[in-house]
């Protein structure tokens, strides 16, 4: 977490995450089961990286390793050159289940303030909350309660709560997977705008190949059992991106075809 007045931006060209031979095993009925093995990857500061692959390949496990919510079984995992041995203060996780992530008895602004209210004075807390709500387009809904919000608005509140912490890293597990197509597209553009304004590093898991390509600077494809990086694909799509023009470009379509060939008709 950054302190008042401190920038959340990272040095240009810096490495955020470095994974060397990372493996993770989870308990099973017949003993430990390897979910990931020999994962090597680097994620630059300020980069947006999508993680895709079929169900059960270890995408969410990888995200939890990055967030320090699961221990690395073998290998080395560093964030800004420091070993990840628990939840890093620089990283915040945003989950798909916005319905249970918000406290129904708190207003929007008080939900956003949840992570900072024990650490900041009232004036700085109000400033952070107002800034976060402005970034997600909910400044006029600060006094509403979760029951008064649509699904898309509720997810914006959860993202705003993460932004109030001024993280250097946003980790997102299928953040828009439960939303309708129009709401999903709108929030994708909100995320791109937030990343452009904060220069945060974003790593997100998705089953949607179009979402992965539209948002990401790079797509990591996990495959195998246990899972490993089968493809590290730079998108090289220009910014700003546009929901129609970007998705209709020849380069985008070539990337989409390549991912489709590798993963098949779907990734679920």
N, C-alpha and C positions, 0 to 999 in steps of 0.2 A: 504494500500500500504506500502511495506517495503521501507526503505531508503537505500541508497547506502551501500553495504557491509553487510546488515542485512539479515539473513537467513529467507527464507519463511517457514521453517519447524516448526512444532508445537511440544510441549513436548510430549514424548512418553506416551501413556495412557491417554492423556487429552481428554476431551469431546469437540467436536466442536459445534454441534447443540444439543439443548435440547428443545423438544416440549412437552408441558403439556396441555392437553385439548384444543388444538388449533382448532379454527373454523374460517371460512371465509365466508362472504356473499357478493354477488355482486348485483348491482342494476338490476332490471328486470321491464318489463312493468306492472306487477301486484305487484310491491314492491320488497323488498330485497329477494334474493333467496340464500339459504344456499348451498354452493358448497362443503365445508369441515366441519366436525364436530367431536369433541372429538378425535383429532389426537394426539397420544402419541408416541414419538420416541426419540431415542438418536442416534447420529452419532459421532463416535470417530474421533479424529484428525488423518489424514493420511489414512482414510478408503475410499474405493470406494463403493458407494451405488447407486443402480439402483432403479428407481421408475417406476412400470408398472401398467397396469390396462386398462379397456376398455375406449374408447373415452367418454369424458364428465364426468369422475369420479373425476376430480380435480387435475390431475398430474401437469399440467403447473401452475395452481393456487398455488399448494404447492411450486413449484420451485420459483415462484415470491414472495411468502411469505419469503422464505429463503433468497432471494436476496434483501429483503426490498423494492420491487417494488409495493407491495400491503400491506395494513395494516392488522394485525391480528384483527379480530372482537371480539373474546373471547379467553381466554387462555393465555399462556405465551410462548414466543419464545425467546431463548437466543443463541447467538453465542459467544463462549469462555467466558461464564458467563456474557455477557453483553446483555441487551434487544435489540432486533432488532426493531428499530423505523424508519429506513430508510435504504438506501443502505449501507451496511457495507464496510468500506475501505479494509477489509481483503478478500472480495469475489468479483469475477468477473463472469459475465454471458456470455456464448457463445451460440448464437442462431443458428437455423438450416439454416436460409436464408442468406447464405454467399454472394449471388449475390448482395444484396443491402447493405450488411454490410461494403463493401470496397468502398473507394472513388476512382472512376475511373481515376481521374487526378493525383493521387499520385502513386509513385512507391511502390513496395512491402515493402521496408525498411521504407518508409515514412508512409505507412499505419500502420505498426507495431509500429512505434514511436508515433502514434496519442495520446495514453493515457498518455504518459510520457513527451512529449516535453515541456509542460508548467511548469514542476516541477523539471526537472533534467538539469544539465549542459551538454554541447555537448559531452564531453568525456564519461560520464556515460551513456548518452542516446545511443550513438553508441555501447557501450559495451553491454547494455541490449538488443538492437535490434539484434546484431550479435549472442548473446547467444540464444535468442529465435528462431531465424531462424535456427540455428544449431540444436536445439532440434527437430524441425519439418522437418528437412531435406531439407531446402530451401535456404541454404547459397549462392548457385550459381544463385539464381533468384532474388536477392535483388533489381536489377535495372529494373526488368520487371514491366509492368503495369497489372492491373487486367484482361484486355481483352486478355492478352497473356497467361493466366493461365487456366488450366483445373479446373473442379469443385472441385476435391480433393485438388489441390494446393491452390485454393481460400479459402477453409475451413482451411487448414493448416495456411494460413496467419492470418485468424481470431483467431485461437488458439494461434499463436505466439504473436499477439497483446495483448491477455490476459496474456500470460506468461511474457511479458515485464514489466507488473505491479507487478510481483513477488507475486501473490496472495497466501494466505493460503488456499483458497477455490475456486474451479472451479465449477460453476453451468452450466449445459449443457442441453439445450432443444432439444432433438432429433438431436444431432449434425451431425450424419451421415445418417439421414433418407432419404435425397434426392440423395444419391450417389449410384452408381452401386455396385454390390456385391464385386468385387475385390478391388475397391477403399475403400469401407467401411472396409473390413478386414484389409487392410494396415493401415488405420487410427486408427482402434481399437488397433493395436499393437503399433502405435506411442503414443497413449494415455497412454497405460500401461507403456511404457518406460519413458514418461514424469513424470508420477506419481511416478515411482520408483526413478527417479533422484531428484525430488523436494519434495517428501513426502506430496504433497498437498492433501487436502480432496477433493474428487470429488463426486458430486451428479448429476446424469443425468437421464433424462426422456427418455424412449424409448417404442415403440410398439413391438419391436423385442425381443422375449423371449430369443433367442439364444445369442443375443448381451448382454442382461442383465446378463445372467449367465456367459458368457465368460469374461466379464470385471469386474464384481462386486465381492466384498467381502460379500455383503448382498443385498438381493432384497426385497424391500418393495412393497407389492401388495396392491393397493387401490381398494376398492369395496364399493358398496352401494350408496344410494342417500339420504342425502349428503355423500360424500366419507369419508372413514376412513381406517385405516390400518387393512386389513383383514389377512395379513400374513407377518411376519418378518422372512425371510429365509436366514440364513447364507449359503454361497456356499461351504466354506471350500475346495476350489479347490487350489491345490498347484501352486506356481509360481516358475519360469516363466511359462507362459501359451503358448500353441501352438495351432494354428488354427485347426489342424487335431487331434493331440493326445488328447488335452483337451476335444474337442467335442465328441470324440469317447470313452472316459472313462466311465466305468459303473456308477460311482458316478454322473458325468455330466448328463448322460441319465436318471438317477433316478430323479434328480432335474428337468430336462426338463419335464418329465412325470408328476411330481407333479404340476408344474405350468400349464401345459396344461390341467390337470384335473380341476384345479380351475378356469381357465379363458376360457376354451373351445378352439376350433380350432384356434382362433385368438384373438387379443386384440383390434382390431379396432372397 
